[in-house]
Every structure is written in structure tokens, then in C-alpha cells.
């Protein structure tokens, strides 16, 4: 019986924390879905940052994949206030620079 009471209390605490988190996200003016996309985009941002370091050695297919993934990241970051991702600004700008370079090269080829 004591175990059930402990489990019940833990479930209530977890539910309270989830509700509190959702309320904080809403109070910041965001949707929970947008915030979840931002978290995923943040992980993709780290991967793209590593790939952007070897930009010159990418083939055309890798560049196309890079462009598509970068667009997803840009879309997710646009929905979130800047103060939440100012720590990632350097990575974001590096990816944006490589994105622009790839786009310019593709436009010149066409």
C-alpha cells in the first residue's frame, strides 16, 4: 500500500512539472509544438555545424541534403524568440553562411 502511495505522489509531481513546463512555454509566447521542433532543430544544428566545416569537400548530393536540413533549422529557429537560442548564434550564422554559398553556386550553375 505504501508503494502505491509513493507511486501516486511521484505521478502527481511529474504531471505538475509537465503542466508547469507547458505554462512556461505558453507564457513565453510559443506553442509547445514549435518548442519541440526547436529542440529537434537544435540537435540538427549541431550536426550541420560539423558538416559545414567540410563544406568544400561536399558533393552535390550532400550539398542538397545540407540545404534541405538547413531550411528546416531556419524555419524552427524563426518561430522561437532570439533570447532562447543566442548561445547557438555562432553555429547558426556559420550554417547560414554555408547555406548562402551553396545557393549562390547553384544559381551560377543554372
C-alpha positions in Angstrom: 0.0 0.0 0.0 2.9 2.4 0.8 4.4 1.7 -2.6 1.1 2.7 -4.3 1.0 6.0 -2.4 4.7 6.7 -3.4 3.9 5.9 -7.0 0.8 8.1 -6.9 2.8 11.0 -5.4 5.5 10.7 -8.0 3.0 10.7 -10.8 1.4 13.8 -9.4 4.8 15.5 -9.2 5.6 14.5 -12.8 2.3 15.8 -14.0 2.8 19.0 -12.1 6.2 19.5 -13.7 4.8 18.9 -17.2 2.0 21.3 -16.6 4.4 23.9 -15.2 6.7 23.5 -18.3 3.8 23.9 -20.7 2.6 27.0 -18.9 6.1 28.5 -19.0 6.3 27.8 -22.8 2.9 29.4 -23.3 3.8 32.4 -21.2 6.9 32.9 -23.4 4.6 33.2 -26.4 5.4 29.9 -28.0 3.5 26.8 -28.9 4.6 23.5 -27.4 4.8 22.1 -30.9 7.1 24.9 -32.0 9.3 24.4 -28.9 9.5 20.7 -29.6 10.6 21.4 -33.2 13.2 23.9 -31.9 14.7 21.2 -29.7 14.9 18.8 -32.7 16.3 21.6 -34.8 18.9 22.4 -32.2 20.2 18.8 -32.5 20.3 19.1 -36.3 22.1 22.4 -35.9 25.0 20.7 -34.1 25.2 18.1 -36.9 25.0 20.7 -39.6 27.7 22.7 -37.9 30.1 19.8 -38.1 29.2 19.2 -41.7 29.6 22.9 -42.6 33.3 22.7 -41.5 34.0 20.4 -44.5 31.9 22.4 -47.0 34.5 22.4 -49.8 34.6 18.6 -49.9 30.9 18.0 -50.2 29.5 16.6 -53.4 26.3 18.0 -55.0 24.0 15.5 -53.3 25.4 16.3 -49.8 25.0 20.0 -50.6 21.4 19.4 -51.5 20.8 17.5 -48.3 22.5 20.2 -46.4 20.3 22.9 -47.9 17.1 20.9 -47.0 18.2 20.3 -43.4 19.3 23.9 -43.0 15.9 25.2 -44.2 14.2 23.1 -41.5 16.5 24.5 -38.9 15.9 28.1 -40.1 12.2 27.5 -40.0 12.2 26.2 -36.5 14.5 28.9 -35.2 12.3 31.6 -36.7 9.4 30.6 -34.5 11.4 30.9 -31.3 12.4 34.1 -29.5 16.1 35.0 -30.1 16.9 35.1 -26.4 16.4 31.3 -26.2 19.0 30.5 -28.8 21.5 33.3 -28.5 24.1 30.7 -27.3 23.8 28.9 -30.6 24.1 32.1 -32.7 27.6 31.4 -33.9 26.7 28.0 -35.2 23.5 29.4 -36.8 25.5 32.1 -38.6 28.1 29.6 -39.8 25.4 27.4 -41.2 23.6 30.4 -42.8 26.9 31.5 -44.5 27.5 28.0 -45.9 23.8 27.8 -47.0 24.2 31.1 -48.9 27.4 30.0 -50.5 25.8 26.8 -51.7 22.8 28.7 -53.0 25.0 31.1 -54.9 27.0 28.3 -56.5 23.8 26.5 -57.5 22.3 29.7 -59.0 25.5 30.3 -61.0 25.4 26.8 -62.4 21.9 27.2 -63.6 
